[in-house]
Amino acid sequence: MSRIIIIGGGVAGISAAARLAPHAEVTLLEGEDSLAYHASGRSAAMFLRNYGNATIKALNAASADHHHHADGGVLSPRGMMMVASAGHEDAFASDIADLGLDRITIDQAASLWPILNRATITHAAYREDAQDLDTYLLIQNFVRSARANGAQIVTGARVTAIERLATVWRITTADGQTHEGDAVVNAAGAWADPVAKMAGLRPVGIQPYRRSMARIALPPGVSPDDWPFVDGVGESWYCKPDAGALIVSPADEDPAEPQDAWADDMVLAEGLARYQDAVTEPVTRMLANWAGLRSFAPDRTLVIGADTDEATFFWCAGQGGYGFQTAPAASQLLSDLVLGMTPSLDAKTVAALDPRRFT
Ligand SMILES: Cc1cc2nc3c(=O)[nH]c(=O)nc-3n(C[C@H](O)[C@H](O)[C@H](O)COP(=O)(O)OP(=O)(O)OC[C@H]3O[C@@H](n4cnc5c(N)ncnc54)[C@H](O)[C@@H]3O)c2cc1C
């Protein structure tokens, strides 16, 4: 494949461009005026090694070295705690086993997270090696690498037509420009199925789900900078420090159409109430709120590889809630498959990600 067109300028498309650019002529087309405008600009920016199913965990593990070391690394210490109240013992035991957290005492939990409400929280668990992931830096590193290897990154280039001609793909954007390529990479996030349909191909069933976030103020003199990421049992809410304030998510997962997502007031209020039960400090002031779409395949595993019916159309979709933490390994696999190289990931993981599992 000597000319490759990537559709989508979120972390999926940008990381794919960085991997492919040393080996091919790469053009990335992003419909918005800036990169990472949708899901990739709205995340919680965490690297949680045990978050996701077995295939996601394999991608997380295979991405860790890149996150730690490439270009000086993008991770910084945070820690992860889970809290639960009485009556949720089974869910708590199951969650902490899955996420790899160790039980700690309530005294230990309160020393890590001073706003813990001892009247309501009866169980806590912790793991130290959960990290903040500098999403802006990761994207900039991939952009720099892609450009250094000659990739063309075009913003304001919404793809409106995808045609398979005799020997090439012809892609048309809203401004009437056309681009030709030997292969197409579909990294369109929530729009991955519509983009496949535009190319005359069958969708794989990518479903976007909205996830909201509120940034709340803390009382004067309270500095949260050293607090961990804290998760309510059953992923019922979570929070983490953010530049002197806290971001709190209701951990909502409401199905949505592909769109510029926004937070729903009632969902935010209910989520903040769940968070409020766990803490001693009342929520007094919301500084900002937003929402993004987490787009999942039916089995909640990424979709990476050649389309079932068209060997030169590649999926790089279904990143769900893991698009940043999996990006180094996912983009490497995508690149290996596009270039016809033997994947460095194990065969079981590659098969679990293969779009052909949906046929
Ligand atoms: C609230 C929230 C918290 C999250 N927290 C984390 C976390 O802590 N850690 C983690 O790893 N992940 C997290 N995620 C998930 C992560 O943000 C996503 O998995 C990731 O950003 C998806 O990247 P993407 O490139 O696939 O999609 P996007 O960033 O949405 O990019 C897709 C792009 O394709 C473009 N596009 C679509 N159609 C066209 C077209 N026709 N022509 C041109 N361009 C087109 C869109 O404009 C868009 O920019 C979170 C997500 C949310 C919403």
The ligand as an SDF file (V2000), in Angstrom:
LIG
                    3D

 53 58  0  0  0  0  0  0  0  0999 V2000
  -15.9490   11.2510   29.2550 C   0  0  0  0  0  0  0  0  0  0  0  0
  -14.9630   10.2980   28.6380 C   0  0  0  0  0  0  0  0  0  0  0  0
  -13.9230    9.7900   29.4070 C   0  0  0  0  0  0  0  0  0  0  0  0
  -12.9570    8.9580   28.8220 C   0  0  0  0  0  0  0  0  0  0  0  0
  -11.8890    8.5650   29.5760 N   0  0  0  0  0  0  0  0  0  0  0  0
  -10.9000    7.8320   29.0010 C   0  0  0  0  0  0  0  0  0  0  0  0
   -9.7290    7.4740   29.7230 C   0  0  0  0  0  0  0  0  0  0  0  0
   -9.5840    7.8520   30.8930 O   0  0  0  0  0  0  0  0  0  0  0  0
   -8.7590    6.7410   29.0990 N   0  0  0  0  0  0  0  0  0  0  0  0
   -8.9170    6.3160   27.8000 C   0  0  0  0  0  0  0  0  0  0  0  0
   -8.0260    5.6310   27.2850 O   0  0  0  0  0  0  0  0  0  0  0  0
  -10.0260    6.6470   27.0910 N   0  0  0  0  0  0  0  0  0  0  0  0
  -11.0040    7.3850   27.6510 C   0  0  0  0  0  0  0  0  0  0  0  0
  -12.1120    7.7210   26.9320 N   0  0  0  0  0  0  0  0  0  0  0  0
  -12.2740    7.1620   25.5990 C   0  0  0  0  0  0  0  0  0  0  0  0
  -11.4640    7.9030   24.5560 C   0  0  0  0  0  0  0  0  0  0  0  0
  -11.6500    9.2990   24.6950 O   0  0  0  0  0  0  0  0  0  0  0  0
  -11.9420    7.4100   23.1810 C   0  0  0  0  0  0  0  0  0  0  0  0
  -11.8660    6.0030   23.1150 O   0  0  0  0  0  0  0  0  0  0  0  0
  -11.0960    7.9760   22.0510 C   0  0  0  0  0  0  0  0  0  0  0  0
  -10.9710    9.3670   22.1580 O   0  0  0  0  0  0  0  0  0  0  0  0
  -11.7050    7.6080   20.7000 C   0  0  0  0  0  0  0  0  0  0  0  0
  -10.8650    8.1600   19.7010 O   0  0  0  0  0  0  0  0  0  0  0  0
  -11.2760    8.1280   18.1780 P   0  0  0  0  0  0  0  0  0  0  0  0
  -10.1620    8.7370   17.4360 O   0  0  0  0  0  0  0  0  0  0  0  0
  -11.7320    6.7630   17.8320 O   0  0  0  0  0  0  0  0  0  0  0  0
  -12.6100    9.0240   18.1140 O   0  0  0  0  0  0  0  0  0  0  0  0
  -12.7690   10.6180   18.0110 P   0  0  0  0  0  0  0  0  0  0  0  0
  -11.8440   11.3170   18.9250 O   0  0  0  0  0  0  0  0  0  0  0  0
  -14.2250   10.9040   18.1730 O   0  0  0  0  0  0  0  0  0  0  0  0
  -12.2980   10.9310   16.5320 O   0  0  0  0  0  0  0  0  0  0  0  0
  -13.0430   10.5520   15.4120 C   0  0  0  0  0  0  0  0  0  0  0  0
  -12.9290   11.7030   14.4280 C   0  0  0  0  0  0  0  0  0  0  0  0
  -13.4630   11.3200   13.1680 O   0  0  0  0  0  0  0  0  0  0  0  0
  -13.9510   12.5010   12.5720 C   0  0  0  0  0  0  0  0  0  0  0  0
  -14.8920   12.1600   11.5010 N   0  0  0  0  0  0  0  0  0  0  0  0
  -16.0450   11.4870   11.5990 C   0  0  0  0  0  0  0  0  0  0  0  0
  -16.6480   11.3880   10.4040 N   0  0  0  0  0  0  0  0  0  0  0  0
  -15.8350   12.0320    9.5250 C   0  0  0  0  0  0  0  0  0  0  0  0
  -15.9320   12.2950    8.1350 C   0  0  0  0  0  0  0  0  0  0  0  0
  -16.9800   11.8960    7.3830 N   0  0  0  0  0  0  0  0  0  0  0  0
  -14.9190   12.9980    7.5350 N   0  0  0  0  0  0  0  0  0  0  0  0
  -13.8410   13.4160    8.2710 C   0  0  0  0  0  0  0  0  0  0  0  0
  -13.7310   13.2030    9.6110 N   0  0  0  0  0  0  0  0  0  0  0  0
  -14.7160   12.5110   10.2100 C   0  0  0  0  0  0  0  0  0  0  0  0
  -14.6340   13.2180   13.7200 C   0  0  0  0  0  0  0  0  0  0  0  0
  -14.8140   14.6000   13.4490 O   0  0  0  0  0  0  0  0  0  0  0  0
  -13.6820   12.9360   14.8740 C   0  0  0  0  0  0  0  0  0  0  0  0
  -12.7780   14.0030   15.0950 O   0  0  0  0  0  0  0  0  0  0  0  0
  -13.0860    8.5640   27.4700 C   0  0  0  0  0  0  0  0  0  0  0  0
  -14.1360    9.0650   26.6990 C   0  0  0  0  0  0  0  0  0  0  0  0
  -15.0590    9.9400   27.2630 C   0  0  0  0  0  0  0  0  0  0  0  0
  -16.1470   10.4940   26.4030 C   0  0  0  0  0  0  0  0  0  0  0  0
  1  2  1  0
  2  3  1  0
  2 52  2  0
  3  4  2  0
  4  5  1  0
  4 50  1  0
  5  6  2  0
  6  7  1  0
  6 13  1  0
  7  8  2  0
  7  9  1  0
  9 10  1  0
 10 11  2  0
 10 12  1  0
 12 13  2  0
 13 14  1  0
 14 15  1  0
 14 50  1  0
 15 16  1  0
 16 17  1  0
 16 18  1  0
 18 19  1  0
 18 20  1  0
 20 21  1  0
 20 22  1  0
 22 23  1  0
 23 24  1  0
 24 25  2  0
 24 26  1  0
 24 27  1  0
 27 28  1  0
 28 29  2  0
 28 30  1  0
 28 31  1  0
 31 32  1  0
 32 33  1  0
 33 34  1  0
 33 48  1  0
 34 35  1  0
 35 36  1  0
 35 46  1  0
 36 37  1  0
 36 45  1  0
 37 38  2  0
 38 39  1  0
 39 40  1  0
 39 45  2  0
 40 41  1  0
 40 42  2  0
 42 43  1  0
 43 44  2  0
 44 45  1  0
 46 47  1  0
 46 48  1  0
 48 49  1  0
 50 51  2  0
 51 52  1  0
 52 53  1  0
M  END
$$$$
